[in-house]
Amino acid sequence: MAATVVRYLRSAGRPTTQPGAVDPHPRPDLRAVREDERAPVGPAEFRSVLGNFASGVTVITAPAAEGEDGPAGFACQSFASLSLDPPLVTFMVARTSTTWPRIARAGVFCVNILGAEQGELCRAFAVSGADKFAGVEHGPAPATGAPRLDAVPAWIDCRIHAVHTGGDHLIVVGRVEAMGASGEGEPLVFHKGRFGRFVP
């Protein structure tokens, strides 16, 4: 592994024997502007302009770490492939996320790529504090045991490889251990705050 890759292998919160657990809040907190500077663009303009970039939608899941009642998961738009050799993917998560520390303690995750008819499933996993897995059919991903949601067009089973700081978000890099796709159906697309579908 390159010397510049930062691995966070300390467990977070309560003690755990879960292998591969990572620090959910790595430091330092990097700043794009100095304390006495004004940011070049405001949050509203930033969201408005970036909303023009259409993306797919995923649900990131993790098995329950030691001492936790059930699995964790959240809806994630900011997912991308990163490297072919080694096979790496990445997703970004807000530092304020209450789900991310649970994924960090597990040390593994499964990316569930949603299909065009799964907008309601996405909304269920976007709600904070609810039982997100209530009524959701799933089984264990083959390499990590993270929840693999039923009927998703594709899934990617990963171990946390590195975590980097990125302003008010964290950049999580996962090493792919297993993956699969049904090859059926259209993807769920997110654009300007709305769900849609791909039309050739």
N, C-alpha and C positions, 0 to 999 in steps of 0.2 A: 504494500500500500504506500502511496506517495506520502512523504513527510508532511505535506501541507494538509492532508485530510485529518480533520479533527474528529476523534471518536469520543463519545460521551458514554462511559460504561458504568458510571455511578448510578445506583438506584435512587429514586426520588420518593419523598414522603416517607411512608412507613416502610420498615425493612421488608425485603422480599428475597426469595431465593430464585426468582424467575431469571433464567439465563438471558443475557443480552439486554437487560434493562438499561435505559439511558436517562440522562438528566433531562427533565422536561423543560427546563428553563436555563439553557446555556448562556453564559456571559462571555465577553462584555456585550453591552447593548450598544451596537454601532449606530451612529447618527449620520444623516445625510447633510444636515445643516448645523451650524453652531447655535448655542443657546441664544445668542443675540441676533440671529438671522431669521428672516421670514422665509418660510418654505416657498419655492418658486411657483407652486400651484396649490390651490385649496382642495380639500377632500371632495367637495361636491363636483368640481370640474374634473378631478382625477377619475371619479367613478363614472361620470357622464361620458368622457372620452373613451375610457377603457371598456365601457359597456358595448362599444362597437365591435369588439373582438368576440366572435362567437366561439364557444368551447363546448366540449362534451361535459358530462356530469358523472361523478362517481360517488360511491359510498365507501369510506375507509373504515374497516372494522378490525377489531383485535379481540383475542380471547380474554377472559377474566384473569387478571394476575392474582397471586396468592392473597387471600383475605377479601377479595371483591365478590359481589353477589352474582354478577353476570357480565356478558361481553360488552364492549364499548364500540361506538360507531358514530360517524358524523358525515353529513353531505359535504362534498368537496368538489369545487369547480377547478381549482388550481392544481391540476395534475398533469404530468408530462413524462414522456420517455426521456432518458438522460444519456445512457451509454449502452453500446452493443457489447463491448468487451472491456470489463465485465458487464453483465446485464444489470443495469441500474435504472430505476425510475425515481421520480421526485414528486412530492406534494408540499404545498405551503399551508401552514396553519397559524391562526392568530395566537399571539402569546397569552391572550386572555381566555383561550378555549379551556373549558372544564373537562373535555373529553381527551385532549391530547396527553395530559399527565398519565391517564390510564393506559393509553397506547404505549407511551414511553416505558411504563413499568412492565408491560408485556414484552416489549422488545421486538415484536413482530406485528405485521398487519397484512390485510388482504384488500386489494383495490377491486371493488365491484363496479364495473362499467355499466351504466344504466341504459336501458332501451327506451325507445320513443314512448311507450305506454307506461313508463314507470315514474311519471312526474309526482304522483301521490306518495310513492315510496321515498322519493327524494325529500319531499316536504316533511315526512315523518321523521327523517333523520336530521333535518335542519332545526327541529324544535329542541330547545334546551330544557333539561330537567325531566323530560318524559321517559317512559319505558319505550325506547325506540324499537326494540325487538318484539314488542307485543304483536302477535299475529303474523309475524314475518317468518316465512319458512327459510331455513338455512341449514347447512351442514358444515363440518370442519374442512378447511382447505388442507390439501394433502401433506404439505411440508411443515406448516406452522400450527395448524389447528385453528387459525383465525376464521371467523364466520364467513363462509362463502354463500352469498344470498342466492336463493333459487331463482331461476328464470332470467338471470342477467345474461346479456350477450357475450360477455367476456369477464375474466377475473385474473388477477395477478397476485401471487402469494409471495410475500417478502419478509426478510429480516432487516431491521434497522441497521443501516451501514454507517451513517453519519448524520449529524444535526448541525446546521449552521445558522447564525443569526442573520436576519434580514429586516431591519427596522422594527416595526410592530408585529412582524411575523417571524416564524421559524421555517427554515428550509430543511425538510426531512428527506434524506436519500435512503432508498431501500434497495437491497440486493435481491434480485428475483431468484426464488427457489423453485417455483413451479408456476404454470399458467395454462389457460385454456380458453377456447372460444367456441360458441355454438355455430357461428357463421350465419345465424339467422336474425332477421329483424333489422330495424333501423336504429340509429343511436338517438338518445335524448340530447337535444341541443339547447344551450342557454345563450340568449342574446338580448341585450338591453332590458334585463330584469324579467324576461319571459322565457318559458319553455317552448320549444318547437321541434320540428323533425327535419331531417336531411331530405332535400328534393334534388335529384340529379339535374 
